[in-house]
Amino acid sequence: MMNFEEPQTVKRTGMIVGYALSYIFFTVMLYTLLFLLKKLPPSWSVIGIVTVTSSVALLGAIIKRLLK
């Protein structure tokens, strides 16, 4: 009998890599947009935007776990 299902480890790895790439893409696009529109505070760098976006992602994960 042949098994055509993907192993769970491949699926999980794909989800983690996809999330990481999406996070990086969103953070870079947000920084670029704020920089071009001159809405970025002068003292901020990419690290400030990473902090904000990771805080939002962490808050979303916490809310998701609380609602389960």
C-alpha positions, 0 to 999 in steps of 0.5 A: 500500500502506498502512502501519499500523505506528507509527514507532519514534520514537513508540514510543521517546518513549512508552516514555521518557515512560511510564518517567519518569511511573512513576518520578515516581509511585513516588517520590512514593508512597514518600515519602508512605508513609514520611512517613505511617508516620513512617519517614523520617529527620528530615533527609531530604526528597524529594531523599533519596528521589529519590537512593535510587530513582534509585540503584536504577534505575541499578543495575538498568540496569547489571545489565541491560546486564551480563547481555546 
